[in-house]
Amino acid sequence: MNNLKSIYWMVPALLLMVMACEPQVTSAPDTGVPPVSENVTFDYEYNVDNPNIVQFTSTTEGFKFLWDLGNGQSKEGKTVNGEYPLQGEYTVQLTVFTKAGQAMNTKNVIIEATNALMLDDPDLNLLTGGADQIGGKTWVVDSTQQGHMGVGPAGGTTPEWWAAPALDKSGKGLYNDEVTFNLDGLTFEHVTEGDIYVNGGHAGDFPGAVQEDGGGDYIAPYGGGANHNFNLNKADDGSMTLTISDGGFIGYYTGASTYEVLSLSENELYIRNIDGNDGGLAWYQRLIPKGYQHPVVVPPLKSEALADDFDTDGNILWATDQILEFNESYDNPATFGANTSAKVAKYVKGEGPAHSFDNLYIDLGYRLDLTQRSTITLKVFMPSYNDYTTSGGESWNPNPVLLKQVSVKLQDASLGGDAWTTQQERIQPVSTMDEWVELTFDFSDVTDRQDFSKIVVQIGGEAHYNSGTFFFDDFQLIE
């Protein structure tokens, strides 16, 4: 019940006049009656110069006033100001404490438009370019760098299962896509050239998607869109998540719209997301601002003796490219003849288009000085139980069968997916089955080349869809 706060005058006539008029009231004066929600009232008004700043005033009496402003802020006082940079509806809660108890009530406040000038957050500025970058900041996949996309277990923190070589997905509708984050309205725009690159498990989300040549993913028609917003959420521990509204996504499509931000700087946005269909997979993507060029770092030219006998730790770090299985400590299937060692490497080429170009490689991190060492040797065991006759593969391959051969290639890793265009390849056929055979690959005729920084080993040929199991051992780079 409202109580009137009367003003008493000494003159009775004046007292009668005041009592006859509508008195000034406040809700729930600080009396002995415990307050209830209906007693708690407050007014608010927008700042005339900036309607994203709102002043709140309690019209209820008490000795303490606590405000939840609905924007993540809490304040204390009878009159407080709230700042609301973003457009939206906010629920404001006032709790009033009196001598008899406490009560709370709420009102909704509507902010008509986003005020970008109030969003001066360092991370948001890195993502969007800040208030001075009117058109927002545009990002693209960092295609020229190793590891610009990859996959690993959901419980891990790195793409330990696979990391894309530079330019590995050229021509698949990924590298020409652009995403723009704009501080004004927190808008997100996705620009494509008519298609996108889609994970094979999500092809059904895009009618008209066509499977890529030589792989299991799809290229799908998609015109992009500008009707999206984004939210960069920062937790108390400093971690950040980036969410795109209305099903929007970034880069390679894996069924996700929310990304964990692993790194955000002026020239890098590194994100991770869990696959939308397979909760055990974590996908990684690295983006850079459109137009950014990495500083050119020329690897040093040097020569090191490389060796791996798979019985002891060698000085080679092997990496796989699409290969179905690579085991660096496998029991020797034939401990006789040219190789009696206990452990060897098992190499399994997979079946189907996704395994057309299976191989192993060594990313050296320096350029090979072939004037010092130019010969590679290894031992191979080629089982007769493999199917070397079934035909099937890329249409341009005149003989798409599993081949009895080993190929070693020297490539310029800086060329990424185009490294094959300048490579030097040596192929050794193997005619002896079920025995260890030692092979030599001689590159002494190209010692003038100083651009090779990657060694590729491929067994069974390429551009065909047939599987095969092989074993090799005692890999060496020698004089």
C-alpha positions as CSV (number, residue, x, y, z in Angstrom):
1,M,0.0,0.0,0.0
2,N,1.3,3.4,-0.9
3,N,2.0,5.8,2.0
4,L,1.7,9.5,1.6
5,K,4.5,11.7,2.7
6,S,2.7,14.9,3.9
7,I,4.1,18.3,4.5
8,Y,2.7,20.0,7.5
9,W,2.3,23.7,7.7
10,M,1.7,25.9,10.6
11,V,-1.3,27.6,9.0
12,P,-4.5,25.4,9.1
13,A,-5.8,26.9,5.9
14,L,-2.7,26.0,4.0
15,L,-2.8,22.6,5.5
16,L,-6.3,22.1,4.1
17,M,-5.1,23.3,0.6
18,V,-2.2,20.9,0.6
19,M,-4.3,17.9,1.7
20,A,-6.8,18.7,-1.1
21,C,-4.2,18.5,-3.8
22,E,-2.5,15.4,-5.3
23,P,0.5,14.7,-3.0
24,Q,4.1,13.8,-4.1
25,V,4.7,10.1,-3.4
26,T,7.6,7.6,-3.4
27,S,7.1,3.8,-3.2
28,A,7.8,1.8,-0.1
29,P,9.1,4.4,2.4
30,D,11.6,3.0,4.8
31,T,9.0,2.0,7.5
32,G,8.6,-1.1,9.5
33,V,6.5,-2.9,6.8
34,P,8.6,-5.5,4.9
35,P,8.7,-4.5,1.2
36,V,7.4,-6.6,-1.7
37,S,8.3,-6.5,-5.4
38,E,5.4,-4.2,-6.2
39,N,6.9,-1.6,-3.8
40,V,10.2,-1.4,-5.8
41,T,10.0,1.1,-8.6
42,F,12.5,3.1,-10.6
43,D,12.6,5.5,-13.5
44,Y,15.1,5.7,-16.3
45,E,15.9,8.2,-19.0
46,Y,18.2,8.2,-22.0
47,N,21.2,10.6,-22.2
48,V,20.3,13.3,-24.7
49,D,23.7,13.2,-26.3
50,N,24.1,9.4,-26.3
51,P,21.0,7.2,-26.1
52,N,23.2,4.2,-25.4
53,I,23.8,5.6,-21.9
54,V,20.8,5.3,-19.5
55,Q,20.4,6.9,-16.1
56,F,18.4,4.9,-13.5
57,T,16.9,6.4,-10.4
58,S,15.1,4.5,-7.6
59,T,11.8,6.0,-6.7
60,T,11.7,3.7,-3.6
61,E,13.1,4.7,-0.3
62,G,15.7,2.5,1.5
63,F,19.2,2.6,2.8
64,K,20.9,0.4,0.0
65,F,20.2,0.1,-3.7
66,L,21.8,-2.7,-5.8
67,W,21.4,-2.7,-9.6
68,D,21.9,-5.5,-12.1
69,L,22.0,-3.5,-15.3
70,G,21.5,-6.4,-17.7
71,N,24.8,-5.7,-19.5
72,G,27.1,-7.7,-17.3
73,Q,27.5,-4.8,-14.9
74,S,26.4,-4.3,-11.3
75,K,26.3,-1.0,-9.5
76,E,25.2,0.4,-6.2
77,G,23.5,3.7,-5.5
78,K,20.1,5.4,-5.7
79,T,21.0,6.9,-9.1
80,V,23.4,5.1,-11.5
81,N,24.3,5.1,-15.1
82,G,24.4,2.1,-17.5
83,E,26.2,1.9,-20.8
84,Y,24.8,-0.2,-23.6
85,P,27.0,-0.2,-26.7
86,L,24.9,-2.9,-28.5
87,Q,21.4,-2.7,-29.8
88,G,19.0,-4.9,-28.0
89,E,16.6,-5.3,-25.1
90,Y,18.1,-5.5,-21.6
91,T,16.4,-6.5,-18.3
92,V,17.4,-4.2,-15.5
93,Q,16.9,-5.4,-11.9
94,L,16.8,-3.2,-8.8
95,T,17.1,-4.6,-5.3
96,V,16.1,-2.2,-2.4
97,F,17.1,-2.8,1.2
98,T,15.0,-1.2,4.0
99,K,15.0,-1.6,7.8
100,A,12.2,-4.2,7.4
101,G,13.8,-6.3,4.6
102,Q,14.5,-6.3,0.9
103,A,12.7,-6.7,-2.4
104,M,13.5,-6.5,-6.1
105,N,11.8,-5.7,-9.3
106,T,12.7,-5.4,-13.0
107,K,12.1,-3.4,-16.1
108,N,13.1,-3.9,-19.7
109,V,15.2,-1.2,-21.5
110,I,15.4,-1.1,-25.3
111,I,18.5,0.2,-27.0
112,E,17.6,1.1,-30.6
113,A,21.0,1.0,-32.3
114,T,24.6,-0.1,-31.7
115,N,27.1,2.6,-30.9
116,A,30.4,1.4,-32.4
117,L,32.4,4.1,-30.7
118,M,31.6,2.6,-27.3
119,L,33.0,-0.8,-28.3
120,D,36.7,0.0,-27.6
121,D,37.8,-3.6,-26.8
122,P,41.3,-4.6,-27.8
123,D,40.4,-8.0,-29.1
124,L,37.3,-6.8,-30.8
125,N,39.4,-4.1,-32.5
126,L,41.9,-6.7,-33.7
127,L,39.1,-8.7,-35.2
128,T,37.2,-5.9,-36.8
129,G,39.8,-3.2,-37.4
130,G,38.1,-1.0,-34.8
131,A,35.9,2.1,-35.1
132,D,38.2,3.7,-37.7
133,Q,37.9,0.9,-40.2
134,I,34.4,1.8,-41.5
135,G,34.1,-1.2,-43.8
136,G,35.3,-3.7,-41.2
137,K,38.3,-6.1,-41.4
138,T,38.4,-8.8,-44.1
139,W,40.1,-12.2,-43.4
140,V,41.1,-15.0,-45.8
141,V,42.5,-18.5,-45.2
142,D,46.3,-18.4,-44.8
143,S,46.7,-20.7,-47.8
144,T,50.4,-20.3,-48.4
145,Q,51.5,-21.6,-45.0
146,Q,51.9,-25.1,-43.7
147,G,49.1,-26.0,-41.3
148,H,46.5,-23.4,-42.4
149,M,43.9,-26.1,-41.8
150,G,44.0,-29.4,-40.0
151,V,42.3,-31.9,-37.8
152,G,43.0,-33.6,-34.5
153,P,41.1,-35.3,-31.6
154,A,38.5,-33.3,-29.8
155,G,40.4,-33.8,-26.6
156,G,43.7,-32.4,-28.0
157,T,44.9,-28.9,-28.7
158,T,46.8,-29.4,-32.0
159,P,46.0,-30.8,-35.5
160,E,48.0,-33.9,-34.7
161,W,46.2,-36.1,-37.2
162,W,46.7,-34.0,-40.3
163,A,47.9,-30.5,-41.2
164,A,47.5,-29.1,-44.7
165,P,50.6,-28.4,-46.7
166,A,50.8,-24.9,-48.2
167,L,48.2,-24.4,-51.0
168,D,47.0,-28.0,-50.6
169,K,43.4,-27.2,-51.4
170,S,43.9,-24.9,-54.4
171,G,40.9,-24.7,-56.8
172,K,38.4,-26.1,-54.3
173,G,36.4,-23.0,-53.4
174,L,38.3,-22.3,-50.2
175,Y,41.1,-19.8,-50.8
176,N,39.0,-17.2,-52.7
177,D,36.5,-16.9,-49.8
178,E,36.5,-13.8,-47.7
179,V,34.9,-13.1,-44.3
180,T,34.5,-9.6,-43.0
181,F,33.9,-8.6,-39.3
182,N,32.5,-5.1,-38.8
183,L,32.4,-3.3,-35.5
184,D,29.4,-1.2,-36.6
185,G,26.4,-3.4,-35.7
186,L,28.7,-6.4,-35.1
187,T,28.0,-7.7,-38.6
188,F,29.5,-10.6,-40.4
189,E,29.7,-10.9,-44.2
190,H,30.8,-14.0,-46.1
191,V,31.8,-13.4,-49.8
192,T,32.5,-16.3,-52.1
193,E,33.0,-16.7,-55.8
194,G,30.0,-19.0,-56.0
195,D,31.2,-22.1,-54.2
196,I,32.7,-23.3,-50.9
197,Y,34.7,-26.3,-49.7
198,V,32.7,-28.7,-47.6
199,N,33.7,-31.6,-45.4
200,G,32.5,-34.9,-46.9
201,G,30.4,-35.6,-43.8
202,H,28.3,-32.5,-44.4
203,A,27.8,-32.6,-48.1
204,G,24.1,-33.2,-47.6
205,D,23.8,-29.6,-46.1
206,F,24.4,-28.2,-49.6
207,P,22.2,-29.4,-52.5
208,G,24.3,-29.7,-55.7
209,A,27.6,-30.4,-53.9
210,V,30.1,-32.3,-56.1
211,Q,32.8,-34.6,-54.8
212,E,36.3,-33.3,-55.4
213,D,38.7,-35.2,-57.7
214,G,41.0,-37.4,-55.8
215,G,39.5,-36.8,-52.3
216,G,36.5,-37.3,-50.1
217,D,35.4,-33.7,-49.6
218,Y,33.0,-31.6,-51.7
219,I,32.8,-28.4,-53.6
220,A,29.3,-26.9,-53.1
221,P,27.4,-23.9,-54.6
222,Y,27.1,-21.1,-52.1
223,G,26.7,-17.4,-52.7
224,G,27.7,-16.2,-49.3
225,G,25.7,-13.8,-47.2
226,A,25.7,-10.5,-45.4
227,N,22.7,-11.1,-43.1
228,H,24.7,-12.3,-40.1
229,N,26.0,-11.0,-36.9
230,F,28.8,-12.2,-34.7
231,N,29.6,-12.4,-31.0
232,L,33.1,-12.5,-29.5
233,N,32.6,-13.8,-26.0
234,K,35.4,-13.6,-23.5
235,A,35.4,-15.8,-20.4
236,D,37.0,-14.9,-17.0
237,D,39.9,-17.1,-17.7
238,G,40.8,-15.2,-20.9
239,S,39.5,-17.8,-23.4
240,M,37.4,-16.5,-26.3
241,T,34.7,-18.0,-28.5
242,L,33.5,-16.5,-31.8
243,T,29.9,-17.3,-32.8
244,I,28.3,-16.5,-36.2
245,S,24.5,-16.0,-36.2
246,D,22.0,-17.8,-38.4
247,G,24.2,-20.7,-39.4
248,G,27.0,-18.6,-40.7
249,F,30.5,-20.2,-40.8
250,I,34.1,-19.5,-41.6
251,G,36.2,-21.1,-44.3
252,Y,36.1,-24.9,-44.5
253,Y,32.5,-26.1,-43.6
254,T,32.3,-28.7,-40.9
255,G,28.9,-28.0,-39.5
256,A,29.8,-25.4,-36.9
257,S,29.0,-21.8,-36.3
258,T,30.9,-21.4,-33.0
259,Y,34.7,-21.4,-32.9
260,E,37.3,-21.3,-30.1
261,V,39.7,-18.5,-30.7
262,L,43.2,-20.0,-30.1
263,S,45.1,-16.9,-31.3
264,L,44.1,-13.4,-32.3
265,S,46.5,-10.7,-33.4
266,E,46.8,-8.0,-36.0
267,N,47.8,-10.5,-38.7
268,E,46.4,-13.8,-37.5
269,L,43.1,-15.4,-36.5
270,Y,43.6,-19.0,-35.5
271,I,40.4,-20.9,-34.7
272,R,39.2,-24.4,-33.6
273,N,35.8,-26.0,-33.7
274,I,34.3,-29.4,-33.0
275,D,32.8,-31.2,-36.0
276,G,29.0,-30.7,-36.2
277,N,28.4,-34.4,-36.9
278,D,31.4,-36.1,-35.2
279,G,32.1,-34.9,-31.6
280,G,35.4,-36.6,-31.7
281,L,36.9,-34.4,-34.3
282,A,38.4,-30.9,-33.8
283,W,39.1,-28.8,-36.9
284,Y,41.6,-26.0,-37.1
285,Q,41.9,-23.0,-39.5
286,R,44.3,-20.1,-39.7
287,L,43.3,-16.8,-41.3
288,I,45.2,-13.6,-42.2
289,P,43.9,-10.2,-43.2
290,K,43.2,-9.9,-46.9
291,G,46.3,-8.6,-48.7
292,Y,48.7,-9.5,-45.9
293,Q,52.0,-10.9,-47.1
294,H,54.2,-13.0,-44.8
295,P,57.7,-11.8,-44.6
296,V,59.9,-13.9,-46.9
297,V,62.3,-16.1,-45.0
298,V,64.7,-18.0,-47.2
299,P,65.6,-21.3,-45.6
300,P,69.4,-21.8,-45.2
301,L,71.3,-24.0,-47.7
302,K,73.0,-26.9,-45.9
303,S,73.6,-30.6,-46.0
304,E,73.0,-33.1,-43.2
305,A,73.3,-36.9,-43.1
306,L,69.8,-38.2,-42.8
307,A,69.2,-41.7,-41.5
308,D,66.3,-43.8,-40.0
309,D,66.6,-47.6,-39.4
310,F,63.4,-47.7,-37.3
311,D,65.2,-49.8,-34.6
312,T,66.6,-46.7,-32.9
313,D,65.7,-43.0,-33.0
314,G,66.8,-41.5,-36.3
315,N,67.1,-37.8,-37.1
316,I,64.1,-37.8,-39.5
317,L,60.6,-36.5,-38.7
318,W,58.2,-38.2,-41.0
319,A,54.9,-36.7,-42.0
320,T,52.0,-38.3,-43.8
321,D,49.9,-37.1,-46.7
322,Q,46.6,-38.9,-46.9
323,I,48.3,-42.3,-46.3
324,L,46.0,-44.8,-44.6
325,E,48.6,-46.2,-42.1
326,F,52.2,-45.5,-41.3
327,N,53.9,-47.4,-38.4
328,E,57.5,-46.5,-37.6
329,S,58.0,-49.5,-35.3
330,Y,56.6,-52.6,-37.0
331,D,58.0,-56.1,-36.7
332,N,60.1,-57.1,-39.7
333,P,57.9,-59.5,-41.8
334,A,61.0,-61.2,-43.2
335,T,64.1,-61.2,-41.0
336,F,66.4,-62.8,-43.5
337,G,68.4,-61.8,-46.6
338,A,69.2,-58.2,-47.1
339,N,67.5,-57.0,-43.9
340,T,67.6,-58.9,-40.5
341,S,66.7,-55.9,-38.3
342,A,63.9,-56.3,-35.8
343,K,61.8,-53.3,-36.6
344,V,60.9,-51.7,-39.9
345,A,58.3,-49.1,-41.2
346,K,54.9,-50.3,-42.4
347,Y,53.4,-48.2,-45.2
348,V,49.7,-48.8,-46.2
349,K,48.3,-47.0,-49.2
350,G,44.5,-46.6,-48.9
351,E,41.7,-47.4,-51.3
352,G,39.6,-45.0,-53.3
353,P,39.8,-41.4,-54.6
354,A,40.9,-40.0,-51.2
355,H,44.1,-42.1,-51.4
356,S,45.1,-41.5,-55.0
357,F,48.2,-39.6,-54.0
358,D,49.2,-41.2,-50.6
359,N,52.8,-40.5,-49.6
360,L,55.3,-39.8,-46.8
361,Y,57.4,-36.7,-46.7
362,I,60.2,-35.0,-44.8
363,D,59.8,-31.2,-44.4
364,L,63.5,-30.3,-43.9
365,G,63.2,-26.7,-42.8
366,Y,66.3,-25.9,-44.9
367,R,67.4,-26.2,-48.6
368,L,69.3,-29.3,-49.6
369,D,72.9,-28.7,-50.6
370,L,73.1,-31.5,-53.2
371,T,76.8,-30.8,-53.9
372,Q,77.5,-32.4,-50.5
373,R,75.0,-35.3,-50.4
374,S,72.9,-36.3,-53.4
375,T,72.0,-40.0,-53.1
376,I,69.2,-41.6,-51.2
377,T,69.1,-45.3,-50.4
378,L,66.4,-47.5,-48.7
379,K,65.3,-51.1,-48.5
380,V,61.8,-52.2,-49.5
381,F,59.8,-55.4,-49.0
382,M,57.0,-55.7,-51.5
383,P,54.4,-58.4,-50.6
384,S,53.0,-60.6,-53.4
385,Y,49.6,-60.7,-51.8
386,N,48.8,-57.1,-52.9
387,D,46.5,-56.8,-55.9
388,Y,48.7,-55.4,-58.7
389,T,46.2,-56.0,-61.6
390,T,42.9,-54.3,-60.7
391,S,42.5,-51.1,-62.7
392,G,40.8,-48.0,-61.5
393,G,41.9,-44.4,-60.9
394,E,42.1,-40.9,-62.3
395,S,40.8,-40.6,-65.9
396,W,44.1,-39.2,-67.1
397,N,46.2,-42.1,-65.8
398,P,46.8,-44.6,-68.6
399,N,47.7,-47.4,-66.2
400,P,45.7,-47.0,-63.0
401,V,46.9,-50.0,-61.1
402,L,49.0,-50.6,-58.0
403,L,52.6,-50.4,-59.2
404,K,55.6,-52.4,-58.1
405,Q,57.8,-49.4,-57.6
406,V,59.2,-46.9,-55.2
407,S,59.4,-43.2,-56.0
408,V,61.5,-40.5,-54.3
409,K,60.8,-36.9,-55.1
410,L,62.7,-33.7,-54.2
411,Q,60.4,-30.6,-53.9
412,D,60.4,-27.0,-53.1
413,A,58.1,-26.9,-50.0
414,S,57.4,-23.2,-50.3
415,L,55.3,-23.9,-53.4
416,G,52.8,-25.8,-51.4
417,G,50.3,-27.7,-53.6
418,D,52.2,-26.7,-56.7
419,A,55.5,-28.2,-55.4
420,W,55.2,-31.0,-58.0
421,T,55.6,-28.6,-60.8
422,T,59.3,-28.1,-60.2
423,Q,60.1,-31.4,-58.5
424,Q,62.8,-33.9,-59.4
425,E,61.6,-37.6,-59.3
426,R,63.4,-40.8,-59.4
427,I,61.5,-44.1,-59.8
428,Q,62.9,-47.5,-59.1
429,P,60.8,-50.6,-60.2
430,V,60.8,-53.7,-58.0
431,S,60.7,-57.1,-59.7
432,T,61.4,-59.2,-56.7
433,M,58.5,-60.0,-54.4
434,D,58.5,-61.1,-50.8
435,E,62.2,-60.3,-50.2
436,W,64.1,-57.2,-49.1
437,V,65.5,-55.2,-51.9
438,E,67.9,-52.3,-51.6
439,L,67.3,-49.3,-53.9
440,T,69.3,-46.2,-54.8
441,F,68.0,-42.9,-55.9
442,D,70.7,-40.7,-57.5
443,F,70.2,-36.9,-57.8
444,S,73.8,-36.0,-58.6
445,D,72.7,-34.6,-62.0
446,V,70.7,-31.8,-60.3
447,T,73.3,-30.5,-57.9
448,D,72.8,-27.0,-59.3
449,R,69.3,-26.9,-57.8
450,Q,69.2,-25.1,-54.5
451,D,65.4,-24.9,-53.9
452,F,64.7,-28.4,-52.6
453,S,63.4,-28.4,-49.0
454,K,61.2,-31.5,-49.0
455,I,61.7,-35.2,-49.6
456,V,58.7,-37.3,-50.7
457,V,58.6,-41.2,-50.5
458,Q,55.8,-42.8,-52.5
459,I,55.3,-46.6,-52.8
460,G,52.9,-48.3,-55.3
461,G,52.4,-45.3,-57.6
462,E,49.8,-42.6,-57.7
463,A,46.6,-41.5,-59.5
464,H,44.9,-44.9,-58.9
465,Y,42.4,-46.1,-56.3
466,N,43.9,-49.4,-55.3
467,S,45.3,-50.2,-51.8
468,G,48.6,-51.9,-51.0
469,T,50.7,-52.8,-48.0
470,F,54.5,-52.3,-48.1
471,F,57.5,-52.2,-45.8
472,F,60.7,-50.2,-45.9
473,D,63.8,-49.7,-43.8
474,D,67.2,-48.1,-43.5
475,F,66.4,-44.8,-45.2
476,Q,69.5,-42.7,-45.8
477,L,70.7,-39.5,-47.5
478,I,74.4,-40.1,-48.3
479,E,77.2,-38.6,-50.4
